[in-house]
Amino acid sequence: MTDHSLVLRAKIALLIPHLGAASHELWSHPRVAELYPEYLCMLHTAIRSTVPLMENALERSKEIADHDPTAAALIPYLTRHIKEEQGHDEWLRQDLAAIGYDPDIPLRRLPGAAVANLVGAQYYWIRHFHPVCLLGHIAVLEGNPPSRALVPELMRRTGYPREGFRTLERHSALDVKHRDELMHTIDELPLTEQLVTAIGLSALHAADAATTSLGAVVATAGRNVPAPAGA
């Protein structure tokens, strides 16, 4: 077993302070009650790509598995994780409904450029370089789970019911398990130096794009707020 996961964690740590600062700006914002449904809409546009991205990576891995041992070794992880991630976008629609908003809002909206950048780069790297790049993206999005203390604090500050925070609450537990499984997988994969670099590049891009996506949510304060259902 290698220590590639330690190298990846060190690279991610370079940008985590920026991502953490963006999260803090969102959750501490005086208008967090109006920003939270914006956040759910943004997150839906990102999370609904999770399974399709992994399906794309799985398809590409199978295409090249006969002559690529890394792709062949990636197949079991992707197959398993696709099943684990199914339906998470629906949780976000349920959260929107629970706080009084139309759950179809994120389906009708044009997804923002920040999320398109976050997700679109992965499709490029999967199809035009190597599907293992996706692991860097996953490492960032699942490697920094929300604090368990966040939900009670947001309930207090927004007045929304606990049912409106099920996605955050579930991921505070699930992402710890998924992060550990991913790091174990990375250490077991037969990775070349170039592929280790590629995973790191993917992770750094994801951290930067996720930070920009959170900033875009904060920038909507006072404008473009989704109307509650029935308004």
C-alpha positions in Angstrom: 0.0 0.0 0.0 1.3 3.5 -0.9 0.9 6.8 0.8 -0.6 8.6 -2.2 -3.6 9.7 0.0 -1.3 11.6 2.3 0.2 13.5 -0.6 -3.3 14.3 -1.8 -4.4 15.5 1.6 -1.4 17.8 1.7 -2.3 19.3 -1.6 -6.0 19.8 -0.7 -4.9 21.4 2.6 -3.4 24.3 0.6 -6.8 25.5 -0.5 -9.0 24.3 2.3 -8.5 27.6 4.2 -10.1 29.5 1.2 -13.0 27.0 1.0 -13.5 27.2 4.8 -13.5 31.0 4.6 -16.2 30.9 1.9 -18.3 28.5 4.0 -17.9 30.7 7.1 -19.0 33.8 5.1 -22.1 31.9 4.0 -23.1 30.4 7.3 -22.4 33.5 9.3 -24.1 35.9 6.9 -26.8 38.1 8.5 -29.1 37.1 5.6 -28.4 33.3 5.9 -32.2 32.6 6.0 -32.6 33.8 2.4 -29.2 32.4 1.3 -29.9 28.9 2.5 -32.5 28.1 -0.3 -30.0 29.6 -2.8 -27.4 27.3 -1.4 -29.7 24.3 -1.7 -30.4 25.2 -5.4 -26.7 25.6 -6.1 -25.8 22.3 -4.4 -28.5 20.5 -6.3 -26.9 21.6 -9.6 -23.6 20.1 -8.4 -24.9 17.0 -6.7 -27.1 15.9 -9.5 -24.0 15.5 -11.6 -22.3 13.1 -9.0 -23.8 9.8 -10.3 -23.5 10.7 -14.0 -19.9 11.7 -13.5 -19.1 8.4 -11.9 -21.1 6.5 -14.5 -19.0 8.3 -17.2 -15.8 7.4 -15.4 -16.9 3.8 -15.0 -17.8 3.6 -18.7 -14.4 5.0 -19.6 -12.6 2.7 -17.2 -14.2 -0.4 -18.7 -13.2 0.9 -22.2 -9.5 1.0 -21.3 -9.3 -1.7 -18.6 -7.8 -4.4 -20.8 -4.6 -2.3 -21.2 -4.8 0.0 -18.2 -4.4 -1.6 -14.7 -5.4 1.6 -12.9 -8.6 1.8 -14.8 -9.3 -1.9 -14.1 -8.7 -1.4 -10.4 -11.0 1.6 -10.3 -14.0 -0.3 -11.5 -15.0 -1.9 -8.2 -14.8 1.5 -6.3 -16.9 3.3 -8.9 -19.5 0.5 -9.1 -19.9 0.6 -5.3 -19.9 4.3 -4.9 -22.5 4.9 -7.6 -25.0 2.9 -5.6 -24.1 4.8 -2.4 -24.7 8.2 -4.0 -27.9 7.6 -5.8 -30.8 9.8 -4.7 -28.8 12.5 -2.9 -30.1 15.2 -5.3 -33.6 14.2 -4.2 -32.7 15.0 -0.6 -32.0 18.6 -1.6 -35.4 18.9 -3.2 -37.0 17.5 0.0 -35.0 20.1 2.0 -36.4 22.9 -0.2 -39.9 21.6 0.3 -39.4 21.4 4.0 -38.5 25.0 4.3 -41.5 26.1 2.2 -39.9 26.4 -1.3 -40.8 24.8 -4.6 -38.5 21.8 -4.9 -38.5 22.1 -8.7 -36.7 25.5 -8.6 -33.2 24.0 -9.2 -34.6 22.0 -12.2 -35.9 25.1 -13.9 -32.9 27.3 -13.4 -30.0 27.7 -15.7 -27.0 26.3 -13.7 -24.4 28.9 -12.9 -21.0 29.1 -14.5 -19.2 28.3 -11.3 -20.8 24.9 -11.0 -20.4 24.2 -14.7 -16.7 24.9 -14.2 -16.6 22.6 -11.1 -18.3 19.7 -12.9 -17.4 20.3 -16.5 -13.6 19.9 -16.0 -14.2 16.4 -14.7 -16.0 15.3 -17.8 -13.0 16.6 -19.8 -10.4 14.8 -17.7 -12.4 11.6 -17.6 -12.8 11.4 -21.4 -9.6 13.0 -22.6 -7.0 12.0 -20.0 -7.9 9.3 -17.4 -11.1 8.5 -15.3 -9.0 8.3 -12.1 -8.9 12.1 -12.1 -12.4 12.1 -10.7 -11.0 10.9 -7.4 -9.5 14.3 -6.7 -12.9 15.9 -7.2 -14.6 13.4 -4.9 -11.8 13.8 -2.3 -12.7 17.5 -2.0 -16.4 17.3 -2.1 -16.6 14.4 0.3 -13.5 15.0 2.3 -14.7 18.0 4.3 -18.0 17.0 5.9 -20.1 19.7 7.5 -19.8 19.9 11.3 -22.5 18.2 13.3 -23.0 21.5 15.2 -23.9 23.3 12.0 -27.5 22.2 11.7 -28.7 23.2 15.2 -27.0 26.6 14.7 -28.6 27.1 11.3 -32.0 26.1 12.7 -31.6 28.8 15.4 -30.5 31.5 12.9 -32.9 30.7 10.1 -36.0 29.5 11.9 -36.2 26.6 9.5 -37.2 23.1 10.8 -34.7 20.3 11.1 -36.3 18.6 8.2 -34.9 21.3 6.0 -31.3 20.3 6.8 -31.4 16.6 6.1 -28.8 16.8 3.4 -26.3 18.6 5.7 -27.1 16.3 8.6 -26.7 13.1 6.6 -23.5 14.2 4.9 -21.9 15.1 8.3 -21.9 11.3 8.9 -21.8 9.8 5.5 -18.9 11.8 4.2 -16.5 10.7 6.9 -17.1 7.1 5.9 -16.8 7.8 2.2 -13.7 9.9 2.7 -11.9 7.1 4.5 -13.0 4.6 1.8 -11.7 6.8 -0.9 -8.3 7.4 0.7 -7.9 3.7 1.2 -8.8 3.1 -2.5 -6.3 5.7 -3.7 -3.6 4.0 -1.6 -4.4 0.6 -3.2 -4.5 1.8 -6.8 -1.5 1.2 -9.1 -0.9 4.8 -9.8 1.9 6.3 -11.9 3.6 9.5 -10.9 1.6 11.3 -13.6 -1.7 10.0 -12.4 -0.9 11.0 -8.8 -0.3 14.5 -10.2 -3.5 14.4 -12.2 -5.6 13.5 -9.1 -4.0 16.3 -7.2 -4.7 18.8 -10.1 -8.3 17.7 -10.1 -8.6 18.2 -6.4 -7.1 21.6 -6.4 -9.5 22.6 -9.2 -12.4 21.3 -7.3 -11.5 23.2 -4.2 -11.1 26.4 -6.1 -14.3 26.0 -8.1 -16.3 25.0 -4.9 -15.0 28.1 -3.2 -16.2 30.2 -6.2 -19.6 28.4 -6.1 -20.1 29.3 -2.5 -19.1 32.9 -3.2 -21.7 33.1 -6.0 -24.4 32.1 -3.5 -23.3 34.8 -1.0 -23.4 37.3 -3.9 -27.1 36.7 -4.3 -27.9 38.3 -0.9 -30.8 40.7 -1.5 -31.5 39.6 -5.0 -32.5 36.6 -7.1 -34.0 34.9 -4.1 -36.2 31.9 -4.9 -39.8 32.6 -3.8 -41.4 30.3 -1.3 -43.9 27.9 -2.7 -47.3 29.5 -3.3 -45.8 33.0 -3.3 
